[in-house]
Protein backbone atom coordinates (compact mmCIF):
# COMPACT_ATOMS: atom_id res chain seq x y z
CA UNK A 1 0.00 0.00 0.00
CA UNK A 2 1.26 3.47 -0.89
CA UNK A 3 1.36 5.74 2.15
CA UNK A 4 0.80 9.43 1.68
CA UNK A 5 0.40 12.38 3.98
CA UNK A 6 -3.13 13.68 4.23
CA UNK A 7 -4.09 15.67 1.10
CA UNK A 8 -4.92 19.31 1.32
CA UNK A 9 -8.53 20.37 1.78
CA UNK A 10 -10.63 21.02 -1.28
CA UNK A 11 -10.16 24.22 -3.23
CA UNK A 12 -11.44 25.08 -6.68
CA UNK A 13 -8.77 25.69 -9.33
CA UNK A 14 -8.47 29.17 -10.76
CA UNK A 15 -10.38 29.82 -13.96
CA UNK A 16 -7.16 30.08 -15.92
CA UNK A 17 -5.72 26.82 -14.59
CA UNK A 18 -4.93 24.02 -17.02
CA UNK A 19 -7.85 21.62 -17.10
CA UNK A 20 -7.01 17.91 -17.02
CA UNK A 21 -8.09 15.73 -19.93
CA UNK A 22 -10.51 13.62 -17.88
CA UNK A 23 -12.18 10.82 -19.86
CA UNK A 24 -13.46 8.60 -17.03
CA UNK A 25 -15.19 9.59 -13.79
CA UNK A 26 -15.75 6.81 -11.24
CA UNK A 27 -17.59 7.40 -7.99
CA UNK A 28 -18.59 5.33 -5.01
CA UNK A 29 -22.23 5.75 -4.01
CA UNK A 30 -22.99 5.61 -0.27
CA UNK A 31 -21.13 8.27 1.68
CA UNK A 32 -19.73 9.65 -1.57
CA UNK A 33 -22.17 10.56 -4.34
CA UNK A 34 -25.46 10.02 -2.49
CA UNK A 35 -26.69 12.57 0.04
CA UNK A 36 -27.45 11.92 3.71
CA UNK A 37 -30.83 10.41 2.78
CA UNK A 38 -29.29 8.09 0.19
CA UNK A 39 -30.55 10.11 -2.80
CA UNK A 40 -28.78 11.00 -6.03
CA UNK A 41 -28.11 14.78 -5.86
CA UNK A 42 -30.24 16.72 -8.30
CA UNK A 43 -27.21 18.50 -9.65
CA UNK A 44 -25.89 15.26 -11.10
CA UNK A 45 -28.55 14.91 -13.80
CA UNK A 46 -27.56 17.96 -15.89
CA UNK A 47 -23.90 17.16 -15.19
CA UNK A 48 -24.29 13.71 -16.79
CA UNK A 49 -25.44 15.36 -20.01
CA UNK A 50 -22.46 17.73 -19.88
CA UNK A 51 -20.05 14.83 -19.36
CA UNK A 52 -21.54 12.86 -22.27
CA UNK A 53 -21.20 15.87 -24.54
CA UNK A 54 -17.49 16.00 -23.66
CA UNK A 55 -16.96 12.28 -24.25
CA UNK A 56 -16.47 11.53 -20.55
CA UNK A 57 -17.64 8.11 -19.33
CA UNK A 58 -19.41 8.16 -15.96
CA UNK A 59 -19.26 5.06 -13.77
CA UNK A 60 -20.97 4.42 -10.42
CA UNK A 61 -18.82 1.93 -8.47
CA UNK A 62 -20.57 0.35 -5.53
CA UNK A 63 -21.07 -2.62 -3.30
CA UNK A 64 -24.69 -2.36 -4.41
CA UNK A 65 -26.04 -4.78 -6.99
CA UNK A 66 -26.39 -3.94 -10.66
CA UNK A 67 -30.20 -3.92 -10.49
CA UNK A 68 -30.13 -1.30 -7.74
CA UNK A 69 -27.73 0.95 -9.61
CA UNK A 70 -29.70 0.61 -12.85
CA UNK A 71 -32.88 1.54 -10.97
CA UNK A 72 -31.26 4.67 -9.50
CA UNK A 73 -30.07 5.90 -12.91
CA UNK A 74 -32.94 4.61 -15.05
CA UNK A 75 -33.37 6.68 -18.21
CA UNK A 76 -30.12 8.61 -17.61
CA UNK A 77 -27.55 5.86 -18.11
CA UNK A 78 -26.76 5.93 -21.82
CA UNK A 79 -23.11 4.86 -22.11
CA UNK A 80 -22.76 4.60 -18.34
CA UNK A 81 -20.66 1.76 -16.88
CA UNK A 82 -21.96 0.13 -13.71
CA UNK A 83 -19.25 -1.31 -11.49
CA UNK A 84 -21.49 -3.35 -9.19
CA UNK A 85 -20.89 -5.72 -6.29
CA UNK A 86 -17.53 -4.05 -5.47
CA UNK A 87 -16.24 -4.84 -8.96
CA UNK A 88 -17.47 -8.43 -9.26
CA UNK A 89 -20.09 -7.57 -11.91
CA UNK A 90 -19.57 -4.83 -14.52
CA UNK A 91 -22.26 -3.85 -17.04
CA UNK A 92 -22.57 -1.21 -19.76
CA UNK A 93 -25.80 -0.48 -21.68
CA UNK A 94 -27.31 -3.72 -20.41
CA UNK A 95 -24.43 -5.91 -21.60
CA UNK A 96 -22.05 -7.68 -19.22
CA UNK A 97 -18.46 -6.50 -19.50
CA UNK A 98 -17.02 -8.75 -16.83
CA UNK A 99 -17.94 -10.90 -13.84
CA UNK A 100 -16.18 -13.16 -11.36
CA UNK A 101 -18.52 -15.77 -9.81
CA UNK A 102 -17.57 -17.52 -6.59
CA UNK A 103 -17.11 -21.28 -6.30
CA UNK A 104 -20.37 -22.72 -4.82
CA UNK A 105 -18.32 -24.66 -2.26
CA UNK A 106 -16.92 -21.35 -0.97
CA UNK A 107 -20.34 -19.73 -0.71
CA UNK A 108 -21.55 -22.74 1.29
CA UNK A 109 -18.63 -22.38 3.72
CA UNK A 110 -19.31 -18.66 4.10
CA UNK A 111 -22.97 -19.23 4.82
CA UNK A 112 -22.12 -21.86 7.46
CA UNK A 113 -19.66 -19.44 9.08
CA UNK A 114 -22.32 -16.75 9.35
CA UNK A 115 -24.88 -19.21 10.68
CA UNK A 116 -22.39 -20.18 13.38
CA UNK A 117 -21.89 -16.52 14.31
CA UNK A 118 -25.64 -16.12 14.64
CA UNK A 119 -25.80 -19.22 16.86
CA UNK A 120 -23.14 -17.56 19.04
CA UNK A 121 -25.34 -14.48 19.49
CA UNK A 122 -24.13 -12.14 16.73
CA UNK A 123 -27.04 -10.19 15.23
CA UNK A 124 -26.09 -10.72 11.58
CA UNK A 125 -27.50 -11.97 8.31
CA UNK A 126 -26.05 -13.18 5.03
CA UNK A 127 -26.88 -12.00 1.50
CA UNK A 128 -25.89 -14.07 -1.54
CA UNK A 129 -25.39 -11.63 -4.40
CA UNK A 130 -26.18 -13.22 -7.75
CA UNK A 131 -26.30 -11.82 -11.26
CA UNK A 132 -30.10 -11.94 -11.26
CA UNK A 133 -30.98 -11.14 -7.64
CA UNK A 134 -29.83 -11.02 -4.03
CA UNK A 135 -30.93 -13.91 -1.84
CA UNK A 136 -31.56 -14.03 1.91
CA UNK A 137 -33.04 -16.52 4.35
CA UNK A 138 -33.29 -14.19 7.35
CA UNK A 139 -36.76 -12.64 7.19
CA UNK A 140 -37.20 -10.12 10.03
CA UNK A 141 -38.21 -6.60 9.01
CA UNK A 142 -35.17 -4.68 10.43
CA UNK A 143 -32.77 -6.90 8.44
CA UNK A 144 -34.89 -6.79 5.27
CA UNK A 145 -35.06 -2.99 5.50
CA UNK A 146 -31.25 -2.86 5.44
CA UNK A 147 -31.10 -5.29 2.53
CA UNK A 148 -33.68 -3.28 0.56
CA UNK A 149 -31.45 -0.17 0.71
CA UNK A 150 -28.81 -1.85 -1.45
CA UNK A 151 -30.55 -4.72 -3.26
CA UNK A 152 -33.44 -3.70 -5.49
CA UNK A 153 -33.82 -7.24 -6.88
CA UNK A 154 -34.21 -9.35 -3.74
CA UNK A 155 -35.66 -12.80 -3.13
CA UNK A 156 -36.41 -14.60 0.12
CA UNK A 157 -35.51 -18.30 0.09
CA UNK A 158 -35.59 -21.10 2.65
CA UNK A 159 -31.94 -22.00 2.08
CA UNK A 160 -29.50 -19.65 0.33
CA UNK A 161 -27.13 -22.52 -0.39
CA UNK A 162 -29.75 -24.02 -2.73
CA UNK A 163 -29.98 -20.91 -4.96
CA UNK A 164 -29.66 -21.45 -8.74
CA UNK A 165 -27.69 -18.37 -9.82
CA UNK A 166 -24.09 -17.31 -10.36
CA UNK A 167 -23.04 -15.76 -7.05
CA UNK A 168 -20.49 -12.98 -7.47
CA UNK A 169 -20.33 -11.80 -3.85
CA UNK A 170 -21.35 -12.83 -0.35
CA UNK A 171 -22.30 -9.88 1.84
CA UNK A 172 -22.89 -9.98 5.59
CA UNK A 173 -24.79 -7.35 7.54
CA UNK A 174 -24.03 -7.00 11.26
CA UNK A 175 -26.26 -4.75 13.36
CA UNK A 176 -23.21 -4.03 15.51
CA UNK A 177 -19.86 -2.71 14.26
CA UNK A 178 -18.82 -5.25 11.65
CA UNK A 179 -15.12 -4.85 12.47
CA UNK A 180 -15.73 -6.12 16.03
CA UNK A 181 -16.97 -9.68 15.45
CA UNK A 182 -18.08 -10.50 11.91
CA UNK A 183 -15.08 -9.31 9.91
CA UNK A 184 -12.57 -11.08 12.21
CA UNK A 185 -14.65 -14.26 12.02
CA UNK A 186 -14.36 -14.23 8.22
CA UNK A 187 -10.68 -13.33 8.22
CA UNK A 188 -9.65 -16.92 7.42
CA UNK A 189 -11.22 -16.51 3.97
CA UNK A 190 -8.74 -13.70 3.26
CA UNK A 191 -6.05 -16.32 2.63
CA UNK A 192 -7.81 -17.27 -0.60
CA UNK A 193 -10.40 -14.55 -1.22
CA UNK A 194 -10.99 -10.81 -1.05
CA UNK A 195 -12.58 -9.84 2.29
CA UNK A 196 -13.55 -6.16 2.38
CA UNK A 197 -15.21 -4.07 5.08
CA UNK A 198 -17.50 -1.98 2.89
CA UNK A 199 -19.29 -0.02 5.60
CA UNK A 200 -19.76 0.22 9.35
CA UNK A 201 -22.14 -2.75 9.27
CA UNK A 202 -21.18 -4.61 6.06
CA UNK A 203 -18.40 -6.98 5.07
CA UNK A 204 -18.13 -8.45 1.56
CA UNK A 205 -16.34 -11.56 0.32
CA UNK A 206 -15.36 -12.00 -3.34
CA UNK A 207 -12.77 -13.85 -5.35
CA UNK A 208 -9.20 -12.73 -4.78
CA UNK A 209 -8.21 -10.09 -7.31
CA UNK A 210 -11.78 -8.81 -7.49
CA UNK A 211 -12.32 -5.29 -6.24
CA UNK A 212 -13.25 -1.85 -7.52
CA UNK A 213 -9.64 -1.06 -8.38
CA UNK A 214 -9.26 -4.11 -10.62
CA UNK A 215 -12.58 -3.28 -12.30
CA UNK A 216 -11.46 0.31 -12.95
CA UNK A 217 -8.15 -0.82 -14.46
CA UNK A 218 -9.90 -3.31 -16.74
CA UNK A 219 -12.28 -0.57 -17.80
CA UNK A 220 -9.38 1.79 -18.49
CA UNK A 221 -7.79 -0.83 -20.75
CA UNK A 222 -11.07 -1.42 -22.56
CA UNK A 223 -11.60 2.31 -23.15
CA UNK A 224 -7.90 3.10 -23.76
CA UNK A 225 -7.92 5.56 -20.87
CA UNK A 226 -5.01 6.10 -18.47
CA UNK A 227 -4.80 7.09 -14.79
CA UNK A 228 -4.05 10.71 -15.76
CA UNK A 229 -7.44 10.79 -17.52
CA UNK A 230 -9.31 9.20 -14.62
CA UNK A 231 -11.09 10.87 -11.70
CA UNK A 232 -12.19 8.70 -8.74
CA UNK A 233 -14.18 9.51 -5.59
CA UNK A 234 -14.47 7.35 -2.47
CA UNK A 235 -15.07 7.36 1.25
CA UNK A 236 -14.59 3.86 2.65
CA UNK A 237 -12.15 0.95 2.73
CA UNK A 238 -13.64 -0.84 -0.29
CA UNK A 239 -12.69 2.24 -2.33
CA UNK A 240 -8.95 2.07 -1.62
CA UNK A 241 -8.06 -0.02 -4.68
CA UNK A 242 -9.73 2.26 -7.18
CA UNK A 243 -8.11 5.37 -5.70
CA UNK A 244 -4.76 3.92 -6.78
CA UNK A 245 -6.03 3.63 -10.38
CA UNK A 246 -6.47 7.39 -10.83
CA UNK A 247 -4.15 10.39 -10.70
CA UNK A 248 -7.23 12.43 -9.83
CA UNK A 249 -8.25 10.49 -6.71
CA UNK A 250 -10.50 12.19 -4.17
CA UNK A 251 -11.40 11.32 -0.59
CA UNK A 252 -14.61 12.86 0.66
CA UNK A 253 -14.36 15.14 3.69
CA UNK A 254 -16.35 12.50 5.59
CA UNK A 255 -14.06 9.64 4.48
CA UNK A 256 -12.43 6.95 6.61
CA UNK A 257 -8.95 8.10 7.73
CA UNK A 258 -7.24 5.41 5.62
CA UNK A 259 -9.03 6.70 2.53
CA UNK A 260 -7.91 10.26 3.28
CA UNK A 261 -4.30 9.07 3.47
CA UNK A 262 -4.56 7.08 0.22
CA UNK A 263 -6.18 9.77 -1.95
CA UNK A 264 -4.29 12.55 -3.69
CA UNK A 265 -6.99 15.18 -3.19
CA UNK A 266 -9.95 16.06 -0.97
CA UNK A 267 -13.56 16.77 -1.95
CA UNK A 268 -16.35 18.30 0.13
CA UNK A 269 -18.53 15.86 2.09
CA UNK A 270 -21.29 13.86 0.42
CA UNK A 271 -23.76 16.01 2.40
CA UNK A 272 -22.35 19.06 0.60
CA UNK A 273 -22.72 17.72 -2.96
CA UNK A 274 -18.98 17.09 -3.01
CA UNK A 275 -18.75 14.90 -6.12
CA UNK A 276 -20.78 17.17 -8.38
CA UNK A 277 -19.08 20.33 -7.12
CA UNK A 278 -15.61 18.88 -7.60
CA UNK A 279 -16.25 17.58 -11.11
CA UNK A 280 -17.63 20.92 -12.23
CA UNK A 281 -14.78 22.82 -10.61
CA UNK A 282 -11.92 20.68 -11.91
CA UNK A 283 -13.32 20.33 -15.42
CA UNK A 284 -14.54 23.92 -15.60
CA UNK A 285 -18.12 22.95 -16.41
N, C-alpha and C positions, 0 to 999 in steps of 0.2 A: 504494500500500500504506500502511495506517495503521501508524505506528510508535508503540509504547508502551514504557514502561519495564517491566522484568521484573515479573510479578505476584508478590504475596506467596505464601509457601508455604502449603500446605493447612492449614486449621483448620476444625473442625466448628462450625457456628453454635450459639449457645446455644439451649436448649430453648424459650425464650420468644420467640426471634427470629421475625419475620414470614417465613412460608414463601412462596416464589414460586409463582405459578400456572403450573407447568410442564405443558405439554400434548404436547410432542414431545421425545424424547431420542434423539439421534443419536450413534453412536460408531463410530470407526474400529476395526478388528479387531487386526491385528498390531502389537505394541508398545503397544497401548492397552487393549482389552478382554481379549484372550487372554493367558494366562500365559506363562512362559518356555518351556514345552513346546508352545505353540500350542494350548492347550486352553481351552474356555469355562469360566470359573470356576464352581464348583458353586453359589456363592451367587447367581448370576444367575437360576437357574430359579425359585426362589420369588419373587424380585424381579419377574420378568416378570408373574406372576399378580397381584402387588400393583399394578403399574403399570396393567394392564388394568382392574382394579377401580376405579381412580381416573380412567379415561378417558385415560390417557397412552399415546400411540403410541410404540413402540420401533422404532428403525431402525438396523440395522447398515449402515455405509457403508464400502465397501472397494474396493480394486483387484481383489479376488477376483471370480470369476465368480458369476453368480446360482446356478448348480447347486451350487457349493461352499457358499455361504451357506445355501441351503435344506437341504442335507445336515447342516450343523452344527446347525441349529435345528429339524430335523424333529420334528413333533408338538408343538412349543411356539411356533409362529409365527402363531397366529390373530391377524389384524389387523396383523401386522408388515409394515413396508415395507422391502424390500431395495434399497439403493442400491448396485448392483454396478458393476464395471468403472469405478471412479472417477467414477460418475455417468452413464455412457453407457447404462446399462440399469437401469430402475427397475421393480420388480414388487411388487404387493401381493396376497396371497391367490391366487397363481397367475396373476394377470392383469397384463399389461403396462400400466404407467402412462405410461412414456415411454422412448424410445430415440433414438439419434443415430448411425446407421450411417455408416461412412467410404465415400468414393468408392473403388471398386475400383482405379482408376488410382493413387490415393495409396498404397493398401496395397501395390501392386506396387513402387512406388518405394521404400517403406520396406524391403521385403524385400530388394531389390537393394542398398540401402545397408548392411544388416546383413551380407549375403553378402560384400560388399566388405571390411567390417571383419574378418570371419573370414579372408578370403584374406590380409589384412595381418597376421594373427597374433593378433587379439583373440579370447579364449576366450568367445564369446557365442553365443546362440541366440535365434531369434525365435518368438513365440507369436502367432498370429492368434486373436483373441477374438471368437467369433461368438455369436449368440443361443442356438444349440443345443449348441455345444461349443467347446473350444479346440483349435487345430490346430498341430502342429509337424512339422518334417521332420528335425530333429536327433534322433538316436535313441540316444545314449550314456546309460548308466545315471545318472551324476552329474547330467546336465542334466535327465533325466526325473524324477529324485527331487525336484528343485527345482520343476519344473512341477506335479508331483502335490500339492505342499503347498497350492497355490492354485487348481488347476483340477481339480475332481472329474470333470467330463465332458471327457475328453481323447481326441483321435484323432490317430494317426500317419498322415501322408500323404507321398507322394513329392514333391509340390510344393504348398506352401501357397498359391501364387498361383492354383491351379486349384480351390480350395475353393468349394463351392456353399452359401453361408450369408451372412447379413448380418453383416459384421464391424463391431463397435462400438469396438474398440480394438486397437492393435498394441502388444504388450509385448515388451521385450527384456531377457533376463537376461545379465549379464556376471559371470563368476566373479571378476573383479577389481572394484575400486571403480568403479561405473558413472559417476561424475562425472569420472573421469580421461580416458576415451577414448570410450565409447559415447554418453553424453549430448552431449558437444561435437560428435560426428560427426552427430548428428541435429538439431543446433541450427537448421539451415537450414529445417527443417519448422516451426519456431516462428513463422515469418513468416505462415503460413496456418493453422496447427493448434496445438493445445494439447500441449506437450511437458512432461511432469511426471516428476521423479525421485521415485519412490514408495517407495524403499528403498535400502539401501546398494548393492544389486546389480541393481535394476530401474529401468527407465525406460519410461514409457507415452506413447503418442501417440494423441490423440483429435481430434475436430473442435474447432475454436476455439469457445469458449463452453460447452464441455462439461467440467464438473468437479463435485466433490462439492458445492461451494458453490451452483452453479446448480441442482443437483438438490434441495438442501435448500430453496432459495427457492421452487422450483416446488411442492414438497410443502407448504410453508407456505401458499401461495396456495390449493392444492387443499383443505387442511384448515381454512382460515381461522384460521391460527395465526401469531402474530407473533414477532419476535426475543425479546421479553421473556418469551415462553412456551416458549422453546426452549433446551435444554441440549445442548451439543456437546462431544465429547472427541476429542482427536487427539494424534499424536506426531511426524508427519513432514510433509514439504513438500507432499504431495498433500492434506493436511488444512487448509491455510491458508485456502482459499476458504470452507470451511464454518464455520470459526471466526468469520468476519466476519458470518455469518448469524444468530448467536445472542448475546444479551446474557450468557447463562450459558455462556461458552466456557472450556474447560479444556484446558491443556497437561499431559500426564503428566510426572511428575518425571524420567522418562527421555527426554523429548522433545528433538528437534533445537532448537538455540538460537533459530532463527528462529520456531519454533512457540511457544516460551516467550515471546518478545517480542510475538507477535501475540495471544495469548490474554489474557483478562481475569483468569483465575484459574488456580490450580495444583491438580492432583490427585496423590495418591500414585502411585508407579510401577505399571506393569502387573503386575510381580512381587509387588505388595502388594495386589492386588485393588482397585486405585484407582478404577475406574469404579463398581463396585458400592458400595463404601464411600461414595463421594461422593454418589451418587444417594440413598442411604438417609439420609445426614446432612443434605443440603440439603432434601430433601422431608420429613424427619422420619418416615420409614417404619421 
